[in-house]
Amino acid sequence: MPVMAIALAVGGAFATNAAKADSSLSTIGYLSVHRPCDTPVTCGETGLPGCTISGFGEAFGMENNCTRVLFKPN
C-alpha cells in the first residue's frame, strides 16, 4: 500500500509539471469582436501561423494595434 501512495504522488508531480510546461508555450491573443483587440483568447508562440477562432476569425498579439501574428495553440 505505501508503494501505491508513493507512485501516485510521483505521477501527480509529473502531471503537474507537464501542465505547467504546456501553459508556458501559450500566449494571449486578441480578437476584434466589437472593437479592436477587445476579446482575449489562448494562442501559441510556435506552430502553424494563424491563431484562428472558429466563427470569429484570426486573433493577434496586442502589439502594434493588434497586428502581431500568433500561432494555432498546440
All heavy atoms as a GROMACS GRO file, in nm:
protein
  523
    1MET      N    1   0.080  -0.120   0.000
    1MET     CA    2   0.000   0.000   0.000
    1MET      C    3   0.085   0.127   0.000
    1MET      O    4   0.054   0.218  -0.075
    1MET     CB    5  -0.094  -0.005   0.121
    1MET     CG    6  -0.198   0.102   0.118
    1MET     SD    7  -0.310   0.072  -0.020
    1MET     CE    8  -0.454   0.145   0.042
    2PRO      N    9   0.192   0.137   0.080
    2PRO     CA   10   0.275   0.258   0.076
    2PRO      C   11   0.339   0.279  -0.062
    2PRO      O   12   0.360   0.393  -0.104
    2PRO     CB   13   0.382   0.234   0.181
    2PRO     CG   14   0.326   0.132   0.272
    2PRO     CD   15   0.235   0.049   0.187
    3VAL      N   16   0.368   0.171  -0.132
    3VAL     CA   17   0.428   0.184  -0.265
    3VAL      C   18   0.330   0.252  -0.361
    3VAL      O   19   0.368   0.336  -0.442
    3VAL     CB   20   0.471   0.045  -0.318
    3VAL    CG1   21   0.516   0.053  -0.462
    3VAL    CG2   22   0.578  -0.015  -0.230
    4MET      N   23   0.202   0.217  -0.350
    4MET     CA   24   0.100   0.279  -0.435
    4MET      C   25   0.089   0.430  -0.406
    4MET      O   26   0.075   0.510  -0.497
    4MET     CB   27  -0.037   0.212  -0.414
    4MET     CG   28  -0.048   0.077  -0.480
    4MET     SD   29  -0.039   0.090  -0.660
    4MET     CE   30  -0.199   0.157  -0.693
    5ALA      N   31   0.096   0.466  -0.279
    5ALA     CA   32   0.086   0.607  -0.241
    5ALA      C   33   0.203   0.686  -0.298
    5ALA      O   34   0.186   0.797  -0.350
    5ALA     CB   35   0.082   0.620  -0.089
    6ILE      N   36   0.321   0.628  -0.292
    6ILE     CA   37   0.439   0.695  -0.348
    6ILE      C   38   0.427   0.706  -0.500
    6ILE      O   39   0.457   0.811  -0.558
    6ILE     CB   40   0.568   0.620  -0.307
    6ILE    CG1   41   0.589   0.636  -0.156
    6ILE    CG2   42   0.688   0.670  -0.385
    6ILE    CD1   43   0.698   0.547  -0.100
    7ALA      N   44   0.381   0.600  -0.564
    7ALA     CA   45   0.365   0.602  -0.710
    7ALA      C   46   0.264   0.708  -0.751
    7ALA      O   47   0.285   0.781  -0.849
    7ALA     CB   48   0.322   0.465  -0.760
    8LEU      N   49   0.153   0.720  -0.678
    8LEU     CA   50   0.053   0.822  -0.707
    8LEU      C   51   0.110   0.962  -0.689
    8LEU      O   52   0.086   1.052  -0.771
    8LEU     CB   53  -0.068   0.805  -0.616
    8LEU     CG   54  -0.179   0.718  -0.672
    8LEU    CD1   55  -0.280   0.685  -0.564
    8LEU    CD2   56  -0.246   0.788  -0.787
    9ALA      N   57   0.187   0.983  -0.585
    9ALA     CA   58   0.247   1.114  -0.559
    9ALA      C   59   0.344   1.153  -0.669
    9ALA      O   60   0.344   1.266  -0.718
    9ALA     CB   61   0.316   1.115  -0.423
   10VAL      N   62   0.427   1.059  -0.710
   10VAL     CA   63   0.524   1.087  -0.816
   10VAL      C   64   0.452   1.113  -0.948
   10VAL      O   65   0.485   1.208  -1.021
   10VAL     CB   66   0.626   0.970  -0.829
   10VAL    CG1   67   0.710   0.986  -0.954
   10VAL    CG2   68   0.712   0.962  -0.706
   11GLY      N   69   0.351   1.035  -0.979
   11GLY     CA   70   0.274   1.055  -1.102
   11GLY      C   71   0.206   1.191  -1.103
   11GLY      O   72   0.204   1.260  -1.204
   12GLY      N   73   0.151   1.231  -0.989
   12GLY     CA   74   0.086   1.362  -0.979
   12GLY      C   75   0.185   1.475  -0.999
   12GLY      O   76   0.154   1.576  -1.063
   13ALA      N   77   0.305   1.459  -0.947
   13ALA     CA   78   0.407   1.562  -0.963
   13ALA      C   79   0.446   1.578  -1.110
   13ALA      O   80   0.460   1.690  -1.160
   13ALA     CB   81   0.530   1.528  -0.879
   14PHE      N   82   0.461   1.466  -1.180
   14PHE     CA   83   0.495   1.474  -1.322
   14PHE      C   84   0.382   1.536  -1.402
   14PHE      O   85   0.404   1.617  -1.491
   14PHE     CB   86   0.530   1.337  -1.378
   14PHE     CG   87   0.671   1.294  -1.346
   14PHE    CD1   88   0.693   1.185  -1.264
   14PHE    CD2   89   0.780   1.363  -1.396
   14PHE    CE1   90   0.822   1.145  -1.233
   14PHE    CE2   91   0.909   1.324  -1.366
   14PHE     CZ   92   0.930   1.214  -1.284
   15ALA      N   93   0.258   1.502  -1.370
   15ALA     CA   94   0.144   1.558  -1.442
   15ALA      C   95   0.136   1.709  -1.420
   15ALA      O   96   0.107   1.785  -1.512
   15ALA     CB   97   0.015   1.492  -1.395
   16THR      N   98   0.162   1.756  -1.299
   16THR     CA   99   0.159   1.899  -1.270
   16THR      C  100   0.268   1.972  -1.347
   16THR      O  101   0.244   2.077  -1.405
   16THR     CB  102   0.176   1.923  -1.119
   16THR    OG1  103   0.071   1.855  -1.051
   16THR    CG2  104   0.173   2.070  -1.085
   17ASN      N  105   0.389   1.916  -1.352
   17ASN     CA  106   0.498   1.979  -1.426
   17ASN      C  107   0.468   1.983  -1.575
   17ASN      O  108   0.501   2.080  -1.642
   17ASN     CB  109   0.630   1.906  -1.401
   17ASN     CG  110   0.688   1.940  -1.266
   17ASN    OD1  111   0.651   2.041  -1.207
   17ASN    ND2  112   0.776   1.856  -1.216
   18ALA      N  113   0.404   1.878  -1.630
   18ALA     CA  114   0.370   1.876  -1.772
   18ALA      C  115   0.270   1.986  -1.804
   18ALA      O  116   0.280   2.054  -1.905
   18ALA     CB  117   0.315   1.740  -1.812
   19ALA      N  118   0.172   2.005  -1.716
   19ALA     CA  119   0.072   2.110  -1.739
   19ALA      C  120   0.137   2.248  -1.735
   19ALA      O  121   0.104   2.335  -1.814
   19ALA     CB  122  -0.038   2.100  -1.634
   20LYS      N  123   0.231   2.270  -1.645
   20LYS     CA  124   0.300   2.398  -1.638
   20LYS      C  125   0.382   2.423  -1.764
   20LYS      O  126   0.387   2.532  -1.815
   20LYS     CB  127   0.391   2.403  -1.515
   20LYS     CG  128   0.315   2.417  -1.386
   20LYS     CD  129   0.410   2.421  -1.269
   20LYS     CE  130   0.336   2.422  -1.138
   20LYS     NZ  131   0.426   2.412  -1.023
   21ALA      N  132   0.447   2.320  -1.816
   21ALA     CA  133   0.528   2.336  -1.936
   21ALA      C  134   0.439   2.373  -2.054
   21ALA      O  135   0.474   2.458  -2.134
   21ALA     CB  136   0.605   2.208  -1.964
   22ASP      N  137   0.322   2.309  -2.066
   22ASP     CA  138   0.232   2.338  -2.178
   22ASP      C  139   0.181   2.481  -2.170
   22ASP      O  140   0.170   2.549  -2.271
   22ASP     CB  141   0.114   2.241  -2.178
   22ASP     CG  142   0.157   2.102  -2.221
   22ASP    OD1  143   0.265   2.088  -2.278
   22ASP    OD2  144   0.079   2.009  -2.197
   23SER      N  145   0.148   2.529  -2.052
   23SER     CA  146   0.093   2.664  -2.041
   23SER      C  147   0.198   2.770  -2.072
   23SER      O  148   0.164   2.880  -2.113
   23SER     CB  149   0.035   2.688  -1.901
   23SER     OG  150   0.137   2.688  -1.804
   24SER      N  151   0.326   2.738  -2.056
   24SER     CA  152   0.430   2.835  -2.088
   24SER      C  153   0.445   2.853  -2.239
   24SER      O  154   0.503   2.950  -2.284
   24SER     CB  155   0.563   2.795  -2.025
   24SER     OG  156   0.613   2.680  -2.090
   25LEU      N  157   0.393   2.759  -2.317
   25LEU     CA  158   0.401   2.768  -2.462
   25LEU      C  159   0.285   2.848  -2.521
   25LEU      O  160   0.282   2.874  -2.640
   25LEU     CB  161   0.404   2.629  -2.524
   25LEU     CG  162   0.522   2.542  -2.485
   25LEU    CD1  163   0.507   2.403  -2.546
   25LEU    CD2  164   0.652   2.605  -2.528
   26SER      N  165   0.188   2.886  -2.439
   26SER     CA  166   0.075   2.960  -2.490
   26SER      C  167   0.089   3.109  -2.458
   26SER      O  168   0.165   3.148  -2.370
   26SER     CB  169  -0.055   2.905  -2.432
   26SER     OG  170  -0.060   2.926  -2.293
   27THR      N  171   0.016   3.187  -2.532
   27THR     CA  172   0.014   3.331  -2.511
   27THR      C  173  -0.127   3.381  -2.535
   27THR      O  174  -0.208   3.312  -2.595
   27THR     CB  175   0.114   3.402  -2.604
   27THR    OG1  176   0.125   3.537  -2.566
   27THR    CG2  177   0.075   3.392  -2.750
   28ILE      N  178  -0.157   3.497  -2.487
   28ILE     CA  179  -0.290   3.554  -2.506
   28ILE      C  180  -0.294   3.632  -2.637
   28ILE      O  181  -0.209   3.717  -2.663
   28ILE     CB  182  -0.328   3.648  -2.389
   28ILE    CG1  183  -0.326   3.571  -2.257
   28ILE    CG2  184  -0.465   3.711  -2.412
   28ILE    CD1  185  -0.426   3.459  -2.248
   29GLY      N  186  -0.390   3.598  -2.719
   29GLY     CA  187  -0.417   3.672  -2.841
   29GLY      C  188  -0.548   3.746  -2.825
   29GLY      O  189  -0.623   3.722  -2.730
   30TYR      N  190  -0.576   3.836  -2.915
   30TYR     CA  191  -0.697   3.917  -2.904
   30TYR      C  192  -0.774   3.918  -3.035
   30TYR      O  193  -0.718   3.939  -3.141
   30TYR     CB  194  -0.662   4.060  -2.863
   30TYR     CG  195  -0.604   4.066  -2.725
   30TYR    CD1  196  -0.467   4.050  -2.705
   30TYR    CD2  197  -0.685   4.082  -2.614
   30TYR    CE1  198  -0.413   4.052  -2.577
   30TYR    CE2  199  -0.632   4.084  -2.486
   30TYR     CZ  200  -0.496   4.069  -2.468
   30TYR     OH  201  -0.443   4.069  -2.342
   31LEU      N  202  -0.904   3.896  -3.024
   31LEU     CA  203  -0.995   3.907  -3.137
   31LEU      C  204  -1.053   4.047  -3.138
   31LEU      O  205  -1.063   4.112  -3.034
   31LEU     CB  206  -1.110   3.808  -3.121
   31LEU     CG  207  -1.076   3.660  -3.128
   31LEU    CD1  208  -1.196   3.578  -3.084
   31LEU    CD2  209  -1.033   3.622  -3.267
   32SER      N  210  -1.094   4.092  -3.254
   32SER     CA  211  -1.162   4.221  -3.265
   32SER      C  212  -1.310   4.192  -3.292
   32SER      O  213  -1.354   4.182  -3.406
   32SER     CB  214  -1.101   4.304  -3.378
   32SER     OG  215  -0.967   4.333  -3.348
   33VAL      N  216  -1.387   4.173  -3.183
   33VAL     CA  217  -1.528   4.138  -3.196
   33VAL      C  218  -1.614   4.263  -3.205
   33VAL      O  219  -1.685   4.284  -3.303
   33VAL     CB  220  -1.573   4.049  -3.078
   33VAL    CG1  221  -1.722   4.019  -3.086
   33VAL    CG2  222  -1.493   3.919  -3.077
   34HIS      N  223  -1.610   4.349  -3.105
   34HIS     CA  224  -1.688   4.472  -3.106
   34HIS      C  225  -1.601   4.595  -3.134
   34HIS      O  226  -1.650   4.696  -3.182
   34HIS     CB  227  -1.761   4.490  -2.973
   34HIS     CG  228  -1.857   4.378  -2.944
   34HIS    ND1  229  -1.972   4.359  -3.015
   34HIS    CD2  230  -1.852   4.278  -2.855
   34HIS    CE1  231  -2.035   4.253  -2.970
   34HIS    NE2  232  -1.964   4.201  -2.872
   35ARG      N  233  -1.475   4.584  -3.097
   35ARG     CA  234  -1.378   4.690  -3.124
   35ARG      C  235  -1.240   4.624  -3.131
   35ARG      O  236  -1.225   4.509  -3.090
   35ARG     CB  237  -1.383   4.800  -3.018
   35ARG     CG  238  -1.367   4.756  -2.877
   35ARG     CD  239  -1.400   4.869  -2.778
   35ARG     NE  240  -1.414   4.816  -2.646
   35ARG     CZ  241  -1.315   4.799  -2.560
   35ARG    NH1  242  -1.193   4.833  -2.592
   35ARG    NH2  243  -1.338   4.747  -2.442
   36PRO      N  244  -1.138   4.691  -3.182
   36PRO     CA  245  -1.006   4.627  -3.196
   36PRO      C  246  -0.952   4.571  -3.064
   36PRO      O  247  -0.956   4.639  -2.962
   36PRO     CB  248  -0.918   4.740  -3.250
   36PRO     CG  249  -1.012   4.830  -3.320
   36PRO     CD  250  -1.140   4.825  -3.239
   37CYS      N  251  -0.906   4.450  -3.071
   37CYS     CA  252  -0.840   4.382  -2.958
   37CYS      C  253  -0.924   4.377  -2.831
   37CYS      O  254  -0.874   4.399  -2.722
   37CYS     CB  255  -0.707   4.451  -2.926
   37CYS     SG  256  -0.590   4.449  -3.060
   38ASP      N  257  -1.052   4.348  -2.842
   38ASP     CA  258  -1.138   4.352  -2.723
   38ASP      C  259  -1.166   4.217  -2.657
   38ASP      O  260  -1.218   4.213  -2.546
   38ASP     CB  261  -1.270   4.421  -2.756
   38ASP     CG  262  -1.355   4.344  -2.856
   38ASP    OD1  263  -1.304   4.252  -2.922
   38ASP    OD2  264  -1.475   4.377  -2.868
   39THR      N  265  -1.131   4.105  -2.722
   39THR     CA  266  -1.166   3.974  -2.668
   39THR      C  267  -1.043   3.885  -2.658
   39THR      O  268  -0.989   3.842  -2.760
   39THR     CB  269  -1.273   3.908  -2.757
   39THR    OG1  270  -1.382   3.998  -2.772
   39THR    CG2  271  -1.321   3.778  -2.697
   40PRO      N  272  -0.994   3.854  -2.536
   40PRO     CA  273  -0.876   3.769  -2.521
   40PRO      C  274  -0.906   3.621  -2.545
   40PRO      O  275  -1.013   3.572  -2.508
   40PRO     CB  276  -0.833   3.793  -2.375
   40PRO     CG  277  -0.956   3.838  -2.306
   40PRO     CD  278  -1.042   3.905  -2.408
   41VAL      N  279  -0.814   3.551  -2.612
   41VAL     CA  280  -0.822   3.407  -2.636
   41VAL      C  281  -0.682   3.348  -2.622
   41VAL      O  282  -0.582   3.420  -2.622
   41VAL     CB  283  -0.877   3.378  -2.778
   41VAL    CG1  284  -1.021   3.422  -2.792
   41VAL    CG2  285  -0.791   3.441  -2.885
   42THR      N  286  -0.673   3.216  -2.611
   42THR     CA  287  -0.544   3.150  -2.597
   42THR      C  288  -0.488   3.114  -2.734
   42THR      O  289  -0.556   3.048  -2.814
   42THR     CB  290  -0.558   3.022  -2.512
   42THR    OG1  291  -0.610   3.058  -2.385
   42THR    CG2  292  -0.423   2.953  -2.494
   43CYS      N  293  -0.365   3.156  -2.760
   43CYS     CA  294  -0.294   3.124  -2.884
   43CYS      C  295  -0.158   3.064  -2.846
   43CYS      O  296  -0.126   3.053  -2.728
   43CYS     CB  297  -0.273   3.248  -2.969
   43CYS     SG  298  -0.426   3.319  -3.032
   44GLY      N  299  -0.077   3.029  -2.945
   44GLY     CA  300   0.054   2.972  -2.920
   44GLY      C  301   0.166   3.064  -2.965
   44GLY      O  302   0.145   3.159  -3.039
   45GLU      N  303   0.287   3.034  -2.918
   45GLU     CA  304   0.406   3.108  -2.958
   45GLU      C  305   0.476   3.042  -3.077
   45GLU      O  306   0.558   3.103  -3.142
   45GLU     CB  307   0.505   3.116  -2.841
   45GLU     CG  308   0.462   3.211  -2.731
   45GLU     CD  309   0.474   3.357  -2.773
   45GLU    OE1  310   0.552   3.390  -2.862
   45GLU    OE2  311   0.400   3.438  -2.714
   46THR      N  312   0.445   2.914  -3.101
   46THR     CA  313   0.507   2.841  -3.211
   46THR      C  314   0.400   2.754  -3.277
   46THR      O  315   0.292   2.736  -3.224
   46THR     CB  316   0.621   2.750  -3.161
   46THR    OG1  317   0.567   2.657  -3.068
   46THR    CG2  318   0.731   2.831  -3.096
   47GLY      N  319   0.432   2.698  -3.391
   47GLY     CA  320   0.340   2.608  -3.460
   47GLY      C  321   0.300   2.666  -3.594
   47GLY      O  322   0.375   2.739  -3.658
   48LEU      N  323   0.178   2.636  -3.635
   48LEU     CA  324   0.127   2.685  -3.762
   48LEU      C  325   0.078   2.828  -3.747
   48LEU      O  326   0.007   2.859  -3.651
   48LEU     CB  327   0.012   2.596  -3.810
   48LEU     CG  328   0.048   2.451  -3.838
   48LEU    CD1  329  -0.077   2.371  -3.871
   48LEU    CD2  330   0.147   2.442  -3.953
   49PRO      N  331   0.112   2.917  -3.840
   49PRO     CA  332   0.068   3.056  -3.830
   49PRO      C  333  -0.084   3.067  -3.836
   49PRO      O  334  -0.150   2.985  -3.899
   49PRO     CB  335   0.130   3.123  -3.952
   49PRO     CG  336   0.238   3.032  -3.997
   49PRO     CD  337   0.199   2.894  -3.954
   50GLY      N  338  -0.136   3.167  -3.773
   50GLY     CA  339  -0.279   3.194  -3.779
   50GLY      C  340  -0.356   3.136  -3.663
   50GLY      O  341  -0.401   3.024  -3.668
   51CYS      N  342  -0.369   3.211  -3.555
   51CYS     CA  343  -0.448   3.169  -3.440
   51CYS      C  344  -0.593   3.201  -3.472
   51CYS      O  345  -0.643   3.308  -3.439
   51CYS     CB  346  -0.401   3.240  -3.313
   51CYS     SG  347  -0.496   3.194  -3.167
   52THR      N  348  -0.660   3.111  -3.544
   52THR     CA  349  -0.798   3.136  -3.584
   52THR      C  350  -0.894   3.074  -3.484
   52THR      O  351  -0.872   2.965  -3.433
   52THR     CB  352  -0.826   3.080  -3.724
   52THR    OG1  353  -0.793   2.941  -3.725
   52THR    CG2  354  -0.745   3.151  -3.830
   53ILE      N  355  -1.001   3.146  -3.456
   53ILE     CA  356  -1.105   3.101  -3.366
   53ILE      C  357  -1.232   3.086  -3.450
   53ILE      O  358  -1.279   3.184  -3.509
   53ILE     CB  359  -1.128   3.202  -3.251
   53ILE    CG1  360  -0.996   3.235  -3.181
   53ILE    CG2  361  -1.232   3.149  -3.154
   53ILE    CD1  362  -0.922   3.119  -3.120
   54SER      N  363  -1.283   2.964  -3.456
   54SER     CA  364  -1.397   2.934  -3.541
   54SER      C  365  -1.513   3.033  -3.518
   54SER      O  366  -1.557   3.054  -3.406
   54SER     CB  367  -1.444   2.792  -3.513
   54SER     OG  368  -1.553   2.760  -3.594
   55GLY      N  369  -1.559   3.093  -3.624
   55GLY     CA  370  -1.670   3.186  -3.618
   55GLY      C  371  -1.632   3.330  -3.586
   55GLY      O  372  -1.715   3.419  -3.593
   56PHE      N  373  -1.505   3.352  -3.548
   56PHE     CA  374  -1.463   3.486  -3.509
   56PHE      C  375  -1.345   3.539  -3.590
   56PHE      O  376  -1.316   3.657  -3.586
   56PHE     CB  377  -1.425   3.491  -3.361
   56PHE     CG  378  -1.543   3.473  -3.271
   56PHE    CD1  379  -1.567   3.350  -3.213
   56PHE    CD2  380  -1.631   3.577  -3.247
   56PHE    CE1  381  -1.677   3.332  -3.130
   56PHE    CE2  382  -1.741   3.560  -3.165
   56PHE     CZ  383  -1.765   3.436  -3.107
   57GLY      N  384  -1.273   3.454  -3.660
   57GLY     CA  385  -1.160   3.499  -3.738
   57GLY      C  386  -1.027   3.477  -3.668
   57GLY      O  387  -1.014   3.391  -3.582
   58GLU      N  388  -0.929   3.558  -3.704
   58GLU     CA  389  -0.793   3.542  -3.653
   58GLU      C  390  -0.766   3.635  -3.535
   58GLU      O  391  -0.805   3.750  -3.536
   58GLU     CB  392  -0.692   3.570  -3.765
   58GLU     CG  393  -0.550   3.533  -3.728
   58GLU     CD  394  -0.455   3.540  -3.846
   58GLU    OE1  395  -0.499   3.569  -3.959
   58GLU    OE2  396  -0.336   3.517  -3.825
   59ALA      N  397  -0.697   3.579  -3.435
   59ALA     CA  398  -0.655   3.657  -3.319
   59ALA      C  399  -0.512   3.703  -3.339
   59ALA      O  400  -0.432   3.635  -3.403
   59ALA     CB  401  -0.666   3.573  -3.192
   60PHE      N  402  -0.479   3.820  -3.286
   60PHE     CA  403  -0.346   3.877  -3.299
   60PHE      C  404  -0.292   3.920  -3.164
   60PHE      O  405  -0.368   3.936  -3.068
   60PHE     CB  406  -0.351   4.000  -3.391
   60PHE     CG  407  -0.388   3.968  -3.532
   60PHE    CD1  408  -0.521   3.973  -3.574
   60PHE    CD2  409  -0.292   3.930  -3.623
   60PHE    CE1  410  -0.555   3.943  -3.704
   60PHE    CE2  411  -0.325   3.899  -3.754
   60PHE     CZ  412  -0.458   3.905  -3.795
   61GLY      N  413  -0.161   3.940  -3.158
   61GLY     CA  414  -0.099   3.994  -3.038
   61GLY      C  415  -0.133   4.142  -3.026
   61GLY      O  416  -0.157   4.210  -3.126
   62MET      N  417  -0.134   4.193  -2.905
   62MET     CA  418  -0.175   4.331  -2.878
   62MET      C  419  -0.078   4.434  -2.938
   62MET      O  420  -0.117   4.546  -2.967
   62MET     CB  421  -0.187   4.350  -2.727
   62MET     CG  422  -0.235   4.485  -2.683
   62MET     SD  423  -0.412   4.516  -2.696
   62MET     CE  424  -0.482   4.415  -2.572
   63GLU      N  425   0.048   4.396  -2.962
   63GLU     CA  426   0.148   4.490  -3.009
   63GLU      C  427   0.108   4.551  -3.144
   63GLU      O  428   0.044   4.487  -3.226
   63GLU     CB  429   0.285   4.423  -3.024
   63GLU     CG  430   0.344   4.374  -2.894
   63GLU     CD  431   0.295   4.235  -2.857
   63GLU    OE1  432   0.213   4.177  -2.930
   63GLU    OE2  433   0.338   4.185  -2.753
   64ASN      N  434   0.149   4.675  -3.165
   64ASN     CA  435   0.127   4.746  -3.292
   64ASN      C  436  -0.020   4.746  -3.334
   64ASN      O  437  -0.054   4.712  -3.446
   64ASN     CB  438   0.215   4.689  -3.404
   64ASN     CG  439   0.361   4.706  -3.374
   64ASN    OD1  440   0.401   4.806  -3.318
   64ASN    ND2  441   0.440   4.607  -3.410
   65ASN      N  442  -0.106   4.784  -3.242
   65ASN     CA  443  -0.250   4.794  -3.269
   65ASN      C  444  -0.311   4.661  -3.314
   65ASN      O  445  -0.386   4.655  -3.412
   65ASN     CB  446  -0.276   4.904  -3.372
   65ASN     CG  447  -0.420   4.951  -3.367
   65ASN    OD1  448  -0.488   4.934  -3.267
   65ASN    ND2  449  -0.464   5.011  -3.476
   66CYS      N  450  -0.274   4.556  -3.243
   66CYS     CA  451  -0.332   4.424  -3.265
   66CYS      C  452  -0.297   4.368  -3.404
   66CYS      O  453  -0.383   4.325  -3.479
   66CYS     CB  454  -0.483   4.429  -3.245
   66CYS     SG  455  -0.553   4.277  -3.181
   67THR      N  456  -0.166   4.368  -3.437
   67THR     CA  457  -0.125   4.318  -3.568
   67THR      C  458  -0.022   4.205  -3.561
   67THR      O  459   0.007   4.145  -3.664
   67THR     CB  460  -0.064   4.432  -3.651
   67THR    OG1  461   0.047   4.489  -3.581
   67THR    CG2  462  -0.165   4.540  -3.681
   68ARG      N  463   0.034   4.174  -3.442
   68ARG     CA  464   0.136   4.068  -3.434
   68ARG      C  465   0.073   3.932  -3.459
   68ARG      O  466  -0.019   3.891  -3.392
   68ARG     CB  467   0.205   4.069  -3.298
   68ARG     CG  468   0.316   3.963  -3.289
   68ARG     CD  469   0.400   3.977  -3.164
   68ARG     NE  470   0.325   3.959  -3.043
   68ARG     CZ  471   0.325   3.846  -2.971
   68ARG    NH1  472   0.394   3.742  -3.009
   68ARG    NH2  473   0.254   3.838  -2.861
   69VAL      N  474   0.124   3.860  -3.559
   69VAL     CA  475   0.073   3.728  -3.595
   69VAL      C  476   0.107   3.629  -3.484
   69VAL      O  477   0.220   3.623  -3.437
   69VAL     CB  478   0.131   3.681  -3.730
   69VAL    CG1  479   0.089   3.539  -3.761
   69VAL    CG2  480   0.089   3.775  -3.840
   70LEU      N  481   0.007   3.552  -3.444
   70LEU     CA  482   0.027   3.446  -3.344
   70LEU      C  483   0.005   3.311  -3.412
   70LEU      O  484  -0.020   3.305  -3.532
   70LEU     CB  485  -0.071   3.465  -3.227
   70LEU     CG  486  -0.051   3.595  -3.150
   70LEU    CD1  487  -0.158   3.609  -3.044
   70LEU    CD2  488   0.086   3.601  -3.085
   71PHE      N  489   0.014   3.204  -3.336
   71PHE     CA  490   0.008   3.070  -3.390
   71PHE      C  491  -0.106   2.991  -3.329
   71PHE      O  492  -0.156   3.022  -3.222
   71PHE     CB  493   0.142   3.000  -3.365
   71PHE     CG  494   0.256   3.069  -3.430
   71PHE    CD1  495   0.325   3.170  -3.365
   71PHE    CD2  496   0.293   3.037  -3.560
   71PHE    CE1  497   0.429   3.237  -3.425
   71PHE    CE2  498   0.398   3.104  -3.622
   71PHE     CZ  499   0.466   3.204  -3.555
   72LYS      N  500  -0.146   2.885  -3.402
   72LYS     CA  501  -0.251   2.797  -3.351
   72LYS      C  502  -0.202   2.730  -3.225
   72LYS      O  503  -0.088   2.684  -3.219
   72LYS     CB  504  -0.287   2.692  -3.456
   72LYS     CG  505  -0.352   2.750  -3.578
   72LYS     CD  506  -0.387   2.644  -3.677
   72LYS     CE  507  -0.448   2.709  -3.800
   72LYS     NZ  508  -0.488   2.613  -3.899
   73PRO      N  509  -0.287   2.723  -3.122
   73PRO     CA  510  -0.244   2.656  -2.998
   73PRO      C  511  -0.216   2.509  -3.024
   73PRO      O  512  -0.282   2.447  -3.106
   73PRO     CB  513  -0.360   2.674  -2.902
   73PRO     CG  514  -0.469   2.739  -2.978
   73PRO     CD  515  -0.420   2.775  -3.114
   74ASN      N  516  -0.116   2.455  -2.951
   74ASN     CA  517  -0.080   2.313  -2.966
   74ASN      C  518  -0.179   2.226  -2.895
   74ASN      O  519  -0.235   2.252  -2.799
   74ASN     CB  520   0.060   2.289  -2.912
   74ASN     CG  521   0.164   2.361  -2.995
   74ASN    OD1  522   0.143   2.383  -3.114
   74ASN    ND2  523   0.272   2.399  -2.935
   0.00000   0.00000   0.00000
